[in-house]
């Protein structure tokens, strides 16, 4: 009898540890899923990976050597789930590496209700992302507009002069900075608006 009770205790103890281990794995995986997007975003911002522009201070001294300008084209898009109009004040600028440039972007809520949006961006070609440095940008900030309301947001940037020394892309003369506005939920972009629930009558 004692052996049977002891075996039952051991089986119960083993089952308890199995449940605890499984719960730990589930919580760990959930935690990794929750932080993976912010960590990836931080990695891209720090390295320029995937066409993500860097963030930095404006250059403090003029470069002695005149460098060939880079034509920076601006591409603006709005998710179908957001009733906004979004456009730059100019479609492109000639940016001299090492010199700051400022471009304003205008957004207008064309919908019948207040809405909140957030802009994400990238640079093409991808390899040029690490040479595009944003000094001031409206991206990743939530903006709420009333019906018919418009707002203007500045982008201050410069192209790192080191671009011209890059053996792979140093001779390129054009890059595209692309912005897309999405609806915002809890400070994060939402790719699609939630679909209304359908009800079935029986």
KEKE-458310 format. One line per field, with one value per atom (N, C-alpha, C): residue number from 1; x, y, z. Coordinates in steps of 0.1 Angstrom, whole numbers, padded with zeros to 4 digits. Each point is the difference from the previous one (the first is absolute). Layout:
! KEKE-458310
num <- c(NUM ...)
c1 <- c(X ...)
c2 <- c(Y ...)
c3 <- c(Z ...)
//
This chain:
! KEKE-458310
num <- c(1 1 1 2 2 2 3 3 3 4 4 4 5 5 5 6 6 6 7 7 7 8 8 8 9 9 9 10 10 10 11 11 11 12 12 12 13 13 13 14 14 14 15 15 15 16 16 16 17 17 17 18 18 18 19 19 19 20 20 20 21 21 21 22 22 22 23 23 23 24 24 24 25 25 25 26 26 26 27 27 27 28 28 28 29 29 29 30 30 30 31 31 31 32 32 32 33 33 33 34 34 34 35 35 35 36 36 36 37 37 37 38 38 38 39 39 39 40 40 40 41 41 41 42 42 42 43 43 43 44 44 44 45 45 45 46 46 46 47 47 47 48 48 48 49 49 49 50 50 50 51 51 51 52 52 52 53 53 53 54 54 54 55 55 55 56 56 56 57 57 57 58 58 58 59 59 59 60 60 60 61 61 61 62 62 62 63 63 63 64 64 64 65 65 65 66 66 66 67 67 67 68 68 68 69 69 69 70 70 70 71 71 71 72 72 72 73 73 73 74 74 74 75 75 75 76 76 76 77 77 77 78 78 78 79 79 79 80 80 80 81 81 81 82 82 82 83 83 83 84 84 84 85 85 85 86 86 86 87 87 87 88 88 88 89 89 89 90 90 90 91 91 91 92 92 92 93 93 93 94 94 94 95 95 95 96 96 96 97 97 97 98 98 98 99 99 99 100 100 100 101 101 101 102 102 102 103 103 103 104 104 104 105 105 105 106 106 106 107 107 107 108 108 108 109 109 109 110 110 110 111 111 111 112 112 112 113 113 113 114 114 114 115 115 115 116 116 116 117 117 117 118 118 118 119 119 119 120 120 120 121 121 121 122 122 122 123 123 123 124 124 124 125 125 125 126 126 126 127 127 127 128 128 128 129 129 129 130 130 130 131 131 131 132 132 132 133 133 133 134 134 134 135 135 135 136 136 136 137 137 137 138 138 138 139 139 139 140 140 140 141 141 141 142 142 142 143 143 143 144 144 144 145 145 145 146 146 146 147 147 147 148 148 148 149 149 149 150 150 150 151 151 151 152 152 152 153 153 153 154 154 154 155 155 155 156 156 156 157 157 157 158 158 158 159 159 159 160 160 160 161 161 161 162 162 162 163 163 163 164 164 164 165 165 165 166 166 166 167 167 167 168 168 168 169 169 169 170 170 170 171 171 171 172 172 172 173 173 173 174 174 174 175 175 175 176 176 176 177 177 177 178 178 178 179 179 179 180 180 180 181 181 181 182 182 182 183 183 183 184 184 184 185 185 185 186 186 186 187 187 187 188 188 188 189 189 189 190 190 190 191 191 191 192 192 192 193 193 193 194 194 194 195 195 195 196 196 196 197 197 197 198 198 198 199 199 199 200 200 200 201 201 201 202 202 202)
c1 <- c(0008 -0008 0009 0010 0009 0006 0004 0007 -0010 -0013 -0010 -0002 -0001 -0002 0012 0012 0012 0001 -0004 0000 -0011 -0011 -0011 0005 0008 0005 0010 0009 0010 -0007 -0010 -0007 -0007 -0006 -0006 0010 0012 0011 0005 0002 0004 -0009 -0013 -0010 0000 0001 0001 0012 0011 0012 -0002 -0006 -0003 -0009 -0010 -0009 0007 0008 0008 0010 0006 0010 -0007 -0012 -0008 -0004 -0005 -0005 0012 0012 0012 0003 -0001 0003 -0010 -0013 -0010 0002 0002 0003 0012 0011 0012 -0002 -0007 -0003 -0008 -0010 -0009 0008 0009 0009 0008 0006 0009 -0008 -0013 -0008 -0004 -0002 -0004 0011 0013 0011 0008 -0004 0008 -0002 -0012 -0002 0008 -0002 0008 0015 0005 0014 0005 -0008 0004 0000 -0010 -0001 0013 0004 0012 0012 0001 0012 0000 -0011 0000 0003 -0005 0003 0015 0006 0014 0010 -0004 0009 -0004 -0012 -0004 -0004 -0002 -0003 -0014 -0002 -0013 -0005 0010 -0004 -0005 0002 -0004 0009 -0004 0009 0005 0012 0006 -0006 0001 -0004 0013 0002 0012 -0002 0011 0000 0005 -0003 0004 0015 0006 0015 0004 0011 0004 0009 0007 0010 -0002 0002 -0002 0012 -0003 0011 0008 0013 0009 -0001 -0003 -0001 -0014 -0002 -0014 -0003 -0011 -0004 -0012 -0001 -0011 -0013 -0011 -0012 -0008 -0009 -0008 -0014 -0007 -0014 -0009 -0006 -0009 -0014 -0006 -0015 -0008 -0012 -0009 -0013 -0002 -0012 -0009 -0013 -0009 -0012 -0004 -0011 -0009 -0012 -0010 -0007 -0001 -0007 -0014 -0006 -0015 -0009 0006 -0008 0000 0007 0001 -0004 -0010 -0005 0008 0012 0009 0006 0003 0008 0013 0011 0014 0009 0007 0009 0011 0012 0011 -0002 0006 -0001 0008 0010 0007 0003 0000 0001 0015 0010 0014 0008 0012 0010 0013 0009 0014 0008 0004 0006 0015 0008 0014 0005 0007 0005 0006 -0004 0006 -0008 -0010 -0008 -0014 -0006 -0014 -0010 -0011 -0011 -0013 -0010 -0013 -0011 -0009 -0011 -0013 -0011 -0012 -0010 -0007 -0010 -0014 -0010 -0013 -0010 -0007 -0010 -0014 -0010 -0014 -0009 -0008 -0010 -0012 -0003 -0011 -0012 0001 -0011 -0010 -0011 -0011 0002 0011 0002 0015 0002 0014 0008 0012 0008 0015 0006 0014 0009 0011 0009 0014 0008 0014 0008 0011 0007 0012 0002 0012 0008 0012 0008 0011 0006 0012 0007 0012 0008 0004 -0001 0004 0010 0010 0004 0003 -0002 0003 0013 0011 0013 0002 -0008 0001 -0006 -0008 -0007 0010 0012 0010 0007 -0003 0006 -0010 -0013 -0010 -0003 0004 -0001 -0011 -0010 -0011 0004 -0001 0003 -0013 -0011 -0014 -0010 -0009 -0009 -0013 -0011 -0014 -0003 0008 -0003 0000 -0008 -0002 -0006 -0005 -0008 -0015 -0008 -0015 -0004 -0009 -0006 -0015 -0008 -0015 -0005 -0008 -0006 -0015 -0007 -0014 -0005 -0012 -0005 0003 0006 0004 0012 0006 0012 0013 0009 0013 0011 0011 0012 0012 0011 0013 0010 0008 0011 0013 0011 0013 0008 0008 0011 0013 0009 0013 0010 0009 0009 0012 0010 0012 0005 0007 0006 0014 0004 0014 0010 0010 0010 0008 0000 0007 -0006 -0013 -0006 0009 0007 0008 0012 0004 0011 -0004 -0013 -0004 0002 0008 0003 -0012 -0010 -0012 -0010 -0002 -0011 0004 0014 0005 -0003 -0002 -0003 -0015 -0008 -0015 -0004 -0009 -0004 -0014 -0008 -0014 -0004 -0008 -0006 -0015 -0008 -0014 -0003 -0005 -0005 -0015 -0005 -0014 -0007 -0011 -0008 -0014 -0005 -0013 -0007 -0012 -0008 -0010 0000 -0009 -0009 -0012 -0007 0009 -0001 0008 -0009 0006 -0007 0011 -0002 0010 0014 0001 0013 0007 -0007 0006 -0009 0006 -0008 -0008 -0012 -0008 -0002 0004 0000 -0014 -0010 -0013 -0010 -0011 -0010 -0007 -0005 -0007 -0013 -0002 -0012 -0012 -0012 -0012 -0004 -0005 -0004 -0014 -0001 -0012 -0009 -0013 -0009 -0009 -0003 -0008 -0013 -0011 -0013 -0005 -0004 -0004 -0015)
c2 <- c(-0012 0012 0013 -0001 0012 0003 -0011 0002 0007 -0005 0006 0014 0004 0014 0008 -0005 0007 0003 -0011 0002 0010 0000 0010 0014 0002 0013 0005 -0010 0004 0003 -0007 0003 0013 0004 0013 0011 -0002 0009 0003 -0012 0001 0008 -0003 0007 0015 0004 0014 0007 -0006 0006 0001 -0010 0001 0012 0002 0011 0013 0001 0012 0003 -0010 0001 0005 -0006 0003 0015 0004 0014 0009 -0004 0009 0002 -0011 0001 0009 -0002 0008 0015 0003 0014 0006 -0009 0005 0003 -0009 0002 0013 0001 0012 0013 0000 0011 0004 -0011 0003 0005 -0005 0006 0014 0004 0013 0010 -0004 0010 -0001 -0010 -0002 0012 0005 0011 0013 0004 0012 -0002 -0013 -0002 0001 -0006 0001 0014 0008 0014 0008 -0003 0006 -0003 -0013 -0005 0007 0001 0007 0015 0006 0015 0002 -0010 0002 -0003 -0009 -0005 0005 0005 0003 -0012 -0011 -0013 0001 -0006 0000 0013 0009 0014 0009 -0003 0008 0012 0012 0011 0001 0006 0002 0013 0001 0012 0006 0013 0007 0015 0006 0015 0005 0013 0007 0001 -0001 0001 0014 0001 0013 0008 -0006 0007 -0003 0010 -0002 -0009 -0008 -0009 0009 -0002 0008 -0004 -0013 -0005 0000 0006 0000 -0014 -0005 -0013 0000 -0009 -0001 -0001 0008 -0001 -0014 -0003 -0012 0005 -0004 0003 -0009 0007 -0008 0002 -0011 0000 -0004 0006 -0002 -0007 -0012 -0008 -0001 0004 0000 -0009 -0008 -0009 0000 -0004 -0001 -0013 -0007 -0012 0002 -0010 0001 0001 -0004 0001 0014 0009 0014 0010 0008 0010 0013 -0001 0012 0002 0013 0004 0004 -0004 0001 0003 0012 0003 0009 0000 0009 0013 0011 0013 0000 -0009 -0002 -0015 -0004 -0015 -0004 0009 -0004 0012 -0003 0011 -0005 0009 -0003 0002 -0011 0001 -0001 0010 -0001 -0007 -0011 -0008 0009 -0001 0008 0013 0003 0012 -0004 0007 -0003 0006 -0007 0004 -0002 0009 -0001 -0001 -0010 -0001 -0002 0007 -0001 -0009 -0008 -0009 0005 -0001 0004 -0012 -0001 -0011 0007 -0006 0005 -0012 0001 -0010 0003 -0009 0002 -0008 -0007 -0008 0008 -0007 0007 0000 -0007 -0001 0003 0003 0002 -0014 0001 -0012 0002 -0010 0001 -0009 0006 -0007 0000 -0009 -0001 -0003 0006 -0002 -0009 -0009 -0008 0003 -0004 0005 -0010 0001 -0007 0008 -0004 0006 -0011 0004 -0009 0007 -0006 -0014 -0002 -0013 -0003 0004 -0002 0004 0014 0009 0014 0004 -0009 0004 0004 -0006 0003 0013 0007 0013 0011 -0003 0010 0002 0012 0003 0010 -0004 0009 0008 0013 0009 0002 0002 0002 -0007 -0008 -0007 -0002 -0001 -0002 -0015 -0008 -0014 -0006 -0011 -0007 0008 0013 0008 -0001 -0002 0000 0014 0001 0013 -0002 0008 -0001 0012 -0002 0011 -0001 0012 0001 -0001 -0002 0000 0013 -0001 0012 0007 -0004 0007 -0004 0010 -0003 0004 -0006 0003 -0002 0008 -0001 -0005 -0009 -0006 0002 0004 0001 -0013 -0001 -0010 0007 -0001 0006 -0011 0000 -0012 0005 -0009 0002 -0014 0000 -0012 0000 -0011 -0001 0000 0009 0001 -0013 -0009 -0013 -0008 0003 -0007 0000 0011 0001 -0009 -0005 -0009 -0015 -0002 -0014 -0006 -0011 -0006 -0006 -0003 -0007 0010 0011 0009 0015 0002 0014 0008 -0006 0007 0003 -0006 0002 0014 0005 0014 0002 -0011 0002 -0010 0004 -0009 0005 -0010 0003 -0002 0010 -0001 -0002 -0011 -0004 0000 0007 0001 -0007 -0007 -0005 0003 0007 0002 -0012 -0005 -0010 0005 -0006 0002 -0004 0007 -0003 -0005 -0011 -0006 -0002 0007 -0001 0004 0010 0004 -0008 -0010 -0008 0000 -0001 0000 -0013 0002 -0012 -0001 -0011 -0002 0000 -0005 -0001 0004 0006 0003 -0013 -0001 -0012 -0002 -0012 -0003 -0001 0006 -0001 -0015 -0003 -0014 -0002 -0012 -0003 -0008 0003 -0007 -0009 -0012 -0009 -0002 0001 -0002 -0014 -0008 -0013 -0001)
c3 <- c(0000 0000 0000 0008 0001 -0013 -0008 -0013 -0009 0000 -0009 0003 0013 0004 -0005 0002 -0004 -0015 -0007 -0015 -0004 0007 -0004 0003 0012 0003 -0011 -0003 -0011 -0013 -0004 -0012 0000 0012 0002 -0001 0007 0000 -0015 -0007 -0014 -0009 0002 -0008 0003 0013 0004 -0007 0000 -0006 -0015 -0006 -0014 -0004 0008 -0002 0002 0010 0003 -0012 -0004 -0012 -0012 -0003 -0012 0001 0012 0002 -0002 0005 -0002 -0015 -0007 -0015 -0007 0004 -0007 0004 0012 0004 -0006 -0001 -0006 -0015 -0007 -0015 -0002 0009 -0001 0003 0009 0003 -0012 -0006 -0012 -0011 -0002 -0011 0002 0013 0003 -0002 0002 -0001 -0013 -0008 -0013 -0009 -0002 -0009 0004 0013 0005 -0001 0003 -0001 -0015 -0009 -0014 -0005 0005 -0004 0005 0013 0005 -0008 -0003 -0008 -0014 -0006 -0013 0001 0010 0002 0003 0007 0004 -0011 -0009 -0011 -0014 -0002 -0013 -0008 0007 -0007 -0006 -0012 -0007 -0005 -0002 -0005 0010 0013 0011 0002 -0001 0002 0014 0002 0013 0006 0013 0007 0006 -0002 0005 0001 0005 0001 -0014 -0002 -0012 0000 -0012 -0001 0005 0007 0006 -0009 -0009 -0008 -0015 -0008 -0014 -0005 -0010 -0005 -0010 0000 -0008 -0015 -0002 -0014 -0005 -0012 -0006 -0005 0005 -0004 -0009 -0009 -0010 0008 -0003 0007 -0003 0009 -0001 -0002 -0010 -0002 0009 0010 0009 -0004 -0004 -0004 0012 0001 0011 -0005 0005 -0003 0012 -0002 0011 -0003 0010 -0001 0012 -0001 0011 0000 0011 0001 -0004 -0006 -0004 0012 0012 0012 0006 -0006 0006 -0011 0003 -0009 0001 -0005 0001 -0014 -0003 -0012 0006 -0007 0005 -0012 0001 -0011 0005 -0007 0003 -0007 0005 -0006 -0013 -0002 -0012 -0002 -0012 -0002 0001 -0002 0002 0003 0006 0002 -0003 -0004 -0003 0013 0007 0013 -0002 0005 -0001 0013 -0001 0011 0011 0012 0011 0003 -0008 0002 0003 0010 0004 -0010 -0001 -0009 0008 -0003 0007 -0010 0002 -0009 0009 -0004 0008 -0007 0008 -0005 0006 -0009 0004 0001 0011 0001 0003 -0006 0002 0003 0010 0003 -0009 -0010 -0009 0004 0011 0005 0009 0003 0008 0015 0005 0014 0004 0012 0005 -0002 -0004 -0002 0004 0004 0004 -0009 -0004 -0009 0004 -0005 0003 -0013 -0002 -0013 0002 -0009 0000 -0013 -0002 -0011 -0003 -0012 -0004 -0011 -0003 -0010 -0010 -0013 -0011 -0009 -0004 0002 0015 0005 0014 0005 -0008 0005 0003 -0005 0002 0013 0007 0012 0011 0000 0011 -0002 -0012 -0003 0001 0002 0001 0015 0004 0015 0003 0008 0003 0013 -0001 0011 0008 -0008 0006 -0010 0006 -0009 0008 -0007 0005 0001 -0006 0000 0014 0002 0012 0011 -0003 0009 -0003 0010 -0003 -0003 -0010 -0003 -0001 0007 -0001 -0007 -0010 -0008 0001 0001 0000 -0015 -0003 -0014 -0007 -0011 -0008 0005 0011 0005 -0007 -0002 -0006 0009 -0002 0008 -0009 0004 -0008 0010 -0005 0008 -0007 0007 -0007 0001 -0010 0000 -0002 0009 -0001 -0001 -0010 -0002 -0007 -0001 -0008 -0005 -0011 -0005 0005 0006 0005 -0011 0001 -0011 -0002 0010 -0001 -0011 -0005 -0011 -0012 -0003 -0012 0000 0012 0001 0001 -0001 0000 -0013 -0001 -0013 -0008 0008 -0006 -0006 0007 -0004 0000 0001 0001 -0013 -0011 -0012 -0003 0008 -0002 0001 -0008 0001 0005 0003 0004 0011 0009 0010 0002 0005 0002 0015 0006 0014 -0001 0005 -0001 0013 0002 0012 -0003 0010 0000 0013 -0001 0012 0002 0013 0004 0011 0002 0013 0011 0012 0011 0012 0006 0012 0010 0012 0011 -0005 -0008 -0005 -0010 -0006 -0010 -0013 -0012 -0012 -0002 -0005 -0002 -0015 -0006 -0014 -0006 0007 -0005 0011 -0004 0010 0003 0013 0004 -0008 -0004 -0008 0009 -0004 0008 0002 0012 0002 -0007 -0006 -0007 0009 0000 0008 -0009 0005 -0007 0007 -0007 0006 -0003 0010 -0002 0001)
//
